[in-house]
Amino acid sequence: MKNYFVYILASKKNGTLYIGVTNDLNRRIYEHKKNLVEGFTKKYNIKTLVYYESTNSIESAINREKQFKKWNRKWKLKLIEEKNPMWLDLSIDL
């Protein structure tokens, strides 16, 4: 069974946020940290994994990503702080 992930990266605590979806969280976070991904995360130096969820359905992951992107910032910050109040880099434990 394949896993899919929706994740949130941050530039710093309460900083700029990025929401993405992937089928390989380790690889994708590595790409962000090494600036191998052109675009928003590279431009704004967004490298800290502060939140992620997994599912076995790509449709569910994409729908959740779309849901997060529609949320206002306050809701996103609340979600992060409920699971990761210290804004630790969760990629260390992957």
CYANA upper distance limits for C-alpha pairs under 8 A (distance plus 0.5 A):
  1 MET  CA     56 ASN  CA      7.31
  2 LYS  CA     23 ASN  CA      8.14
  2 LYS  CA     56 ASN  CA      6.16
  2 LYS  CA     57 SER  CA      8.42
  3 ASN  CA     23 ASN  CA      6.58
  3 ASN  CA     24 ASP  CA      8.35
  3 ASN  CA     54 SER  CA      6.84
  3 ASN  CA     55 THR  CA      6.09
  3 ASN  CA     56 ASN  CA      5.06
  3 ASN  CA     57 SER  CA      7.69
  4 TYR  CA     21 VAL  CA      7.76
  4 TYR  CA     22 THR  CA      6.28
  4 TYR  CA     23 ASN  CA      4.85
  4 TYR  CA     24 ASP  CA      7.60
  4 TYR  CA     54 SER  CA      6.01
  4 TYR  CA     55 THR  CA      5.81
  4 TYR  CA     56 ASN  CA      6.31
  4 TYR  CA     57 SER  CA      7.06
  4 TYR  CA     58 ILE  CA      6.44
  4 TYR  CA     61 ALA  CA      6.76
  5 PHE  CA     21 VAL  CA      5.97
  5 PHE  CA     22 THR  CA      5.81
  5 PHE  CA     23 ASN  CA      6.55
  5 PHE  CA     24 ASP  CA      8.00
  5 PHE  CA     25 LEU  CA      7.07
  5 PHE  CA     52 TYR  CA      7.10
  5 PHE  CA     53 GLU  CA      6.05
  5 PHE  CA     54 SER  CA      4.94
  5 PHE  CA     55 THR  CA      6.90
  5 PHE  CA     61 ALA  CA      6.62
  6 VAL  CA     19 ILE  CA      7.71
  6 VAL  CA     20 GLY  CA      6.16
  6 VAL  CA     21 VAL  CA      4.82
  6 VAL  CA     22 THR  CA      7.12
  6 VAL  CA     52 TYR  CA      6.11
  6 VAL  CA     53 GLU  CA      6.00
  6 VAL  CA     54 SER  CA      7.12
  6 VAL  CA     61 ALA  CA      6.21
  6 VAL  CA     62 ILE  CA      8.01
  6 VAL  CA     64 ARG  CA      7.54
  6 VAL  CA     65 GLU  CA      6.48
  7 TYR  CA     19 ILE  CA      6.19
  7 TYR  CA     20 GLY  CA      5.90
  7 TYR  CA     21 VAL  CA      6.72
  7 TYR  CA     49 LEU  CA      7.78
  7 TYR  CA     50 VAL  CA      8.34
  7 TYR  CA     51 TYR  CA      6.11
  7 TYR  CA     52 TYR  CA      4.60
  7 TYR  CA     53 GLU  CA      6.99
  8 ILE  CA     17 LEU  CA      7.16
  8 ILE  CA     18 TYR  CA      6.03
  8 ILE  CA     19 ILE  CA      5.08
  8 ILE  CA     20 GLY  CA      7.06
  8 ILE  CA     49 LEU  CA      6.57
  8 ILE  CA     50 VAL  CA      6.38
  8 ILE  CA     51 TYR  CA      5.59
  8 ILE  CA     52 TYR  CA      6.72
  9 LEU  CA     17 LEU  CA      6.16
  9 LEU  CA     18 TYR  CA      5.59
  9 LEU  CA     19 ILE  CA      7.02
  9 LEU  CA     46 ILE  CA      6.69
  9 LEU  CA     47 LYS  CA      6.52
  9 LEU  CA     48 THR  CA      5.63
  9 LEU  CA     49 LEU  CA      4.99
  9 LEU  CA     50 VAL  CA      6.13
  9 LEU  CA     51 TYR  CA      7.62
 10 ALA  CA     14 ASN  CA      8.16
 10 ALA  CA     15 GLY  CA      6.49
 10 ALA  CA     16 THR  CA      6.07
 10 ALA  CA     17 LEU  CA      5.09
 10 ALA  CA     18 TYR  CA      6.90
 10 ALA  CA     46 ILE  CA      5.76
 10 ALA  CA     47 LYS  CA      6.77
 10 ALA  CA     48 THR  CA      5.66
 10 ALA  CA     49 LEU  CA      7.08
 10 ALA  CA     50 VAL  CA      7.05
 11 SER  CA     15 GLY  CA      5.81
 11 SER  CA     16 THR  CA      5.86
 11 SER  CA     17 LEU  CA      7.23
 11 SER  CA     44 TYR  CA      7.64
 11 SER  CA     45 ASN  CA      6.45
 11 SER  CA     46 ILE  CA      4.61
 11 SER  CA     47 LYS  CA      6.56
 11 SER  CA     48 THR  CA      6.79
 12 LYS  CA     16 THR  CA      7.69
 12 LYS  CA     46 ILE  CA      8.29
 12 LYS  CA     48 THR  CA      7.71
 12 LYS  CA     87 TRP  CA      8.49
 13 LYS  CA     87 TRP  CA      6.53
 14 ASN  CA     77 LEU  CA      7.79
 16 THR  CA     44 TYR  CA      8.02
 16 THR  CA     46 ILE  CA      7.62
 17 LEU  CA     46 ILE  CA      7.77
 18 TYR  CA     40 PHE  CA      8.43
 18 TYR  CA     41 THR  CA      7.48
 18 TYR  CA     46 ILE  CA      7.77
 19 ILE  CA     65 GLU  CA      7.22
 19 ILE  CA     68 PHE  CA      7.95
 19 ILE  CA     69 LYS  CA      7.57
 20 GLY  CA     65 GLU  CA      7.02
 21 VAL  CA     61 ALA  CA      7.09
 21 VAL  CA     62 ILE  CA      7.13
 21 VAL  CA     65 GLU  CA      7.12
 22 THR  CA     28 ARG  CA      7.46
 24 ASP  CA     28 ARG  CA      6.69
 25 LEU  CA     29 ILE  CA      6.51
 26 ASN  CA     30 TYR  CA      6.64
 26 ASN  CA     91 SER  CA      8.03
 26 ASN  CA     94 LEU  CA      7.27
 27 ARG  CA     31 GLU  CA      6.73
 28 ARG  CA     32 HIS  CA      6.88
 29 ILE  CA     33 LYS  CA      6.60
 29 ILE  CA     47 LYS  CA      8.07
 29 ILE  CA     49 LEU  CA      7.97
 29 ILE  CA     91 SER  CA      7.75
 30 TYR  CA     34 LYS  CA      6.59
 31 GLU  CA     35 ASN  CA      6.57
 31 GLU  CA     36 LEU  CA      5.42
 31 GLU  CA     37 VAL  CA      6.48
 32 HIS  CA     36 LEU  CA      6.65
 32 HIS  CA     37 VAL  CA      6.31
 32 HIS  CA     41 THR  CA      7.35
 32 HIS  CA     42 LYS  CA      7.72
 32 HIS  CA     46 ILE  CA      8.06
 32 HIS  CA     47 LYS  CA      6.41
 33 LYS  CA     47 LYS  CA      5.72
 33 LYS  CA     48 THR  CA      8.49
 35 ASN  CA     41 THR  CA      8.41
 35 ASN  CA     42 LYS  CA      6.08
 37 VAL  CA     41 THR  CA      7.84
 37 VAL  CA     42 LYS  CA      7.03
 38 GLU  CA     42 LYS  CA      6.45
 38 GLU  CA     43 LYS  CA      8.31
 39 GLY  CA     43 LYS  CA      6.52
 40 PHE  CA     44 TYR  CA      6.63
 41 THR  CA     45 ASN  CA      6.09
 41 THR  CA     46 ILE  CA      5.23
 41 THR  CA     47 LYS  CA      7.64
 42 LYS  CA     46 ILE  CA      7.07
 48 THR  CA     88 LEU  CA      8.30
 48 THR  CA     89 ASP  CA      5.72
 48 THR  CA     90 LEU  CA      8.13
 48 THR  CA     91 SER  CA      8.13
 49 LEU  CA     88 LEU  CA      8.24
 49 LEU  CA     89 ASP  CA      5.60
 49 LEU  CA     90 LEU  CA      5.86
 49 LEU  CA     91 SER  CA      6.29
 50 VAL  CA     80 ILE  CA      7.06
 50 VAL  CA     84 ASN  CA      7.20
 50 VAL  CA     87 TRP  CA      6.21
 50 VAL  CA     88 LEU  CA      6.76
 50 VAL  CA     89 ASP  CA      6.20
 50 VAL  CA     90 LEU  CA      6.38
 51 TYR  CA     80 ILE  CA      6.41
 51 TYR  CA     83 LYS  CA      7.90
 51 TYR  CA     84 ASN  CA      7.67
 51 TYR  CA     90 LEU  CA      7.68
 54 SER  CA     61 ALA  CA      7.98
 55 THR  CA     60 SER  CA      7.44
 55 THR  CA     61 ALA  CA      6.99
 56 ASN  CA     60 SER  CA      8.49
 57 SER  CA     61 ALA  CA      6.89
 58 ILE  CA     62 ILE  CA      6.62
 59 GLU  CA     63 ASN  CA      6.54
 60 SER  CA     64 ARG  CA      6.55
 61 ALA  CA     65 GLU  CA      6.68
 62 ILE  CA     66 LYS  CA      6.72
 63 ASN  CA     67 GLN  CA      6.62
 64 ARG  CA     68 PHE  CA      6.68
 65 GLU  CA     69 LYS  CA      6.74
 66 LYS  CA     70 LYS  CA      6.91
 67 GLN  CA     71 TRP  CA      7.03
 68 PHE  CA     76 LYS  CA      7.63
 71 TRP  CA     75 TRP  CA      6.70
 71 TRP  CA     76 LYS  CA      7.19
 72 ASN  CA     76 LYS  CA      7.19
 73 ARG  CA     77 LEU  CA      6.67
 74 LYS  CA     78 LYS  CA      6.70
 75 TRP  CA     79 LEU  CA      6.73
 76 LYS  CA     80 ILE  CA      6.81
 77 LEU  CA     81 GLU  CA      6.57
 78 LYS  CA     82 GLU  CA      6.52
 79 LEU  CA     83 LYS  CA      7.23
 80 ILE  CA     84 ASN  CA      6.04
 80 ILE  CA     85 PRO  CA      7.44
 80 ILE  CA     87 TRP  CA      8.00
 81 GLU  CA     85 PRO  CA      4.59
 81 GLU  CA     86 MET  CA      7.84
 81 GLU  CA     87 TRP  CA      7.67
 84 ASN  CA     88 LEU  CA      7.10
 90 LEU  CA     94 LEU  CA      7.64
